[in-house]
Amino acid sequence: MSFYELDRPAPALADRIGGFFAPVRAWGAGLVQSIAYARMMRAMYEMDAQTLARIGIARSDIPAYVDQCLSRDR
């Protein structure tokens, strides 16, 4: 054991609580993302052919377009 490990301060209460609730936050984020995906898919499939043509996609491109729009990699 090094001196640093012996002298370092104990983790704060917020750090311990944050670690406890991390799975809950991840579950909530996944839930919100799946709801957003479902709502956008529904809205896109309800559009008529002219609106989709203005956007520049075909009806078969809707799932890929929704994935691109809701991607977290931006």
C-alpha positions as a LaTeX table, in Angstrom:
\begin{tabular}{lrrr}
\hline
Residue & $x$ (\AA) & $y$ (\AA) & $z$ (\AA) \\
\hline
Met1 & 0.00 & 0.00 & 0.00 \\
Ser2 & 1.37 & 3.41 & $-0.88$ \\
Phe3 & 1.24 & 6.53 & 1.24 \\
Tyr4 & $-1.23$ & 8.04 & $-1.20$ \\
Glu5 & $-3.72$ & 5.28 & $-0.53$ \\
Leu6 & $-3.38$ & 5.78 & 3.19 \\
Asp7 & $-3.68$ & 9.56 & 3.05 \\
Arg8 & $-6.40$ & 10.02 & 0.49 \\
Pro9 & $-9.72$ & 11.34 & 1.78 \\
Ala10 & $-12.75$ & 9.11 & 2.00 \\
Pro11 & $-15.20$ & 9.46 & $-0.88$ \\
Ala12 & $-17.86$ & 12.07 & $-0.34$ \\
Leu13 & $-21.45$ & 11.12 & 0.27 \\
Ala14 & $-22.45$ & 12.33 & $-3.20$ \\
Asp15 & $-19.89$ & 9.99 & $-4.81$ \\
Arg16 & $-21.19$ & 6.99 & $-2.88$ \\
Ile17 & $-24.84$ & 7.81 & $-3.62$ \\
Gly18 & $-24.03$ & 8.56 & $-7.28$ \\
Gly19 & $-22.47$ & 5.14 & $-7.66$ \\
Phe20 & $-25.51$ & 3.52 & $-6.10$ \\
Phe21 & $-27.96$ & 5.25 & $-8.45$ \\
Ala22 & $-25.89$ & 4.84 & $-11.64$ \\
Pro23 & $-27.83$ & 1.73 & $-12.78$ \\
Val24 & $-31.13$ & 3.54 & $-12.13$ \\
Arg25 & $-29.99$ & 6.53 & $-14.20$ \\
Ala26 & $-28.84$ & 4.23 & $-17.01$ \\
Trp27 & $-32.19$ & 2.41 & $-16.98$ \\
Gly28 & $-34.05$ & 5.73 & $-17.06$ \\
Ala29 & $-31.93$ & 7.01 & $-19.95$ \\
Gly30 & $-32.63$ & 3.82 & $-21.90$ \\
Leu31 & $-36.34$ & 4.17 & $-21.21$ \\
Val32 & $-36.40$ & 7.78 & $-22.41$ \\
Gln33 & $-34.44$ & 6.87 & $-25.53$ \\
Ser34 & $-36.79$ & 4.00 & $-26.41$ \\
Ile35 & $-39.84$ & 6.25 & $-25.93$ \\
Ala36 & $-38.29$ & 8.91 & $-28.17$ \\
Tyr37 & $-37.50$ & 6.27 & $-30.80$ \\
Ala38 & $-41.06$ & 4.92 & $-30.76$ \\
Arg39 & $-42.63$ & 8.39 & $-30.95$ \\
Met40 & $-40.43$ & 9.46 & $-33.86$ \\
Met41 & $-41.06$ & 6.20 & $-35.74$ \\
Arg42 & $-44.80$ & 6.70 & $-35.34$ \\
Ala43 & $-44.63$ & 10.31 & $-36.49$ \\
Met44 & $-42.52$ & 9.41 & $-39.51$ \\
Tyr45 & $-44.81$ & 6.54 & $-40.58$ \\
Glu46 & $-47.83$ & 8.87 & $-40.31$ \\
Met47 & $-46.29$ & 11.27 & $-42.84$ \\
Asp48 & $-47.55$ & 11.19 & $-46.40$ \\
Ala49 & $-45.34$ & 10.49 & $-49.41$ \\
Gln50 & $-44.97$ & 14.18 & $-50.32$ \\
Thr51 & $-43.63$ & 15.11 & $-46.89$ \\
Leu52 & $-41.18$ & 12.22 & $-46.94$ \\
Ala53 & $-40.04$ & 13.30 & $-50.41$ \\
Arg54 & $-39.41$ & 16.83 & $-49.10$ \\
Ile55 & $-37.23$ & 15.37 & $-46.37$ \\
Gly56 & $-35.46$ & 13.29 & $-48.98$ \\
Ile57 & $-36.22$ & 9.77 & $-47.79$ \\
Ala58 & $-38.41$ & 6.89 & $-48.89$ \\
Arg59 & $-40.73$ & 5.00 & $-46.57$ \\
Ser60 & $-38.27$ & 2.11 & $-46.42$ \\
Asp61 & $-35.55$ & 4.49 & $-45.16$ \\
Ile62 & $-37.50$ & 5.60 & $-42.09$ \\
Pro63 & $-35.86$ & 3.25 & $-39.51$ \\
Ala64 & $-32.34$ & 4.21 & $-40.62$ \\
Tyr65 & $-33.29$ & 7.90 & $-40.66$ \\
Val66 & $-34.71$ & 7.70 & $-37.13$ \\
Asp67 & $-31.56$ & 5.92 & $-35.94$ \\
Gln68 & $-29.45$ & 8.65 & $-37.50$ \\
Cys69 & $-31.53$ & 11.43 & $-35.94$ \\
Leu70 & $-31.57$ & 9.93 & $-32.46$ \\
Ser71 & $-27.98$ & 8.74 & $-32.49$ \\
Arg72 & $-25.92$ & 9.71 & $-29.45$ \\
Asp73 & $-22.74$ & 9.89 & $-31.54$ \\
Arg74 & $-23.32$ & 13.45 & $-32.65$ \\
\hline
\end{tabular}
